[in-house]
């Protein structure tokens, strides 16, 4: 329980994964949070459809530290010990065998070092777990549904709802996604707009197919009994299908990357075309699986126009999660990165109750998070490109994986070793440690009044911190705020 009179007041726009997780982290630091969600129900963008929440080890260890991976919650997720690589455009006829390129299993030492495992929830199950934790035993977090924000006054730090209600705070955090109002307002401050995002020419179709339906249609030998991994990347050229078990029922999450799309839709709208009609030439098992799809969404893959600053000119409004750094839809890392953002924000704000330092702390968030988020977004995009590549890259990919498989090695060894090293770095990161580093090196040295002023009217950019040399200190670390120390065993 926090002391509502002592903490800062935050408004979070969007009850997304990043929004609700940030509410948890700020609550743990003793602050007050009002979450405003325009939808009438929990789940946000994917509440009406079966979406898959992939949590990498860098994200699952956060859930572990928050006490959210007990037996009851872990039972709602499917593990992923690795994945197989198969050819998308092979095995066209009945009776043909799928063309296996190789398999890649997670290294146990890597998972042990990372203190986490790879698990996959249904989106709505993960949202419920986070929401229950945010509102549990606390008067510090309030969530309003059906509360659409139609205007934000960055200088006054206030939001206006469609109902006419006005709410003010010490800081406003946008967690309402890449097309949300907060990112739009920050883009407008920089003279840009959401229309600056660039289309890639690719689209993602996504669905979840019940396990029982797969068995009823005789496809279990290929999607449940083919090996003991249960996950597969069917790689093209031009098209790819990623299939992973999801939820406690081990249903199949199917995502298809394709150039065939005429709509720019959202996670809440059904696709205009049936999935089987955009599969192109593919393995007959994939075609039959796609024919079982019912609730299907389609979103175009874009290269988002980058924000120069994740913080408003006033220093009171900021974005995080997909609103700050949009990822390729249904990638490997968006959920884990959203959890990292939440932990970092919560940890640095555990050190202050001074509203005059909000600008500085929000800028510190971008300074320490931007490069990592950018690099991981590029990595996620490279996985997509490697799945759909053509020409020489396509041939080299297939030949390298086949050679590894024939030699009894993991498919991603050799030519793909750089990707594995990237994975090790990504999985081993601790947002809490990163926040501690900022506090020890910079945050505990309180800037002087002259350094903290924005004299020329421009934004406070991350490079600001390299000039801080004052030695006066702000609050010390609060002894009553506890953060879980590393667990001795990984999540299996």
Buried (B, 14 or more C-beta within 10 A) or exposed (E): EBEEEEBBBBBBBBBBBBBBBBBBBBBBBBBBBBBBBBBEEBBBBBBBBBBBBBBBBBBBBBBBBBEBBEEEBBEBBBBBBBBBBBBBBBBEEEEEEBBBBBBBBBBEEBBBBBBBBBBBBBBBBBBBBBBEBBBEEBEBBBBBEEBBBEEBBBEEBBBBBEEEEEBEBBBBBBBBBBBBBBBBBBBEBBEBEBEEBEEBEBBBBBBBBBBEBBBEEEBBEBBBEBEEBBBBBBBBBBBBBBBBBBBBBBBBBBBBBBEBBEEEBEBBEEBEBBBBEBBBEBBBBBBBBBBBBBBBBBBBBBBBBBBEBBBBBBBBBBBBBBBBBBBBBBBBBBBBBBBBBBBBBBBBBBBBBBBEBBBBBBBBBBBBBBEBBEEBBEBBBBBBBBBBBEEEEBEEBBEBBBBBBEEEBBBBBBBBEEBBEBBEEBBBBBBBEBBBEBBEEBBBBBBEEEBBEEEEEEBBEBEBBEEBEEEEEBBEEEEEBEBEEEEEEBBE
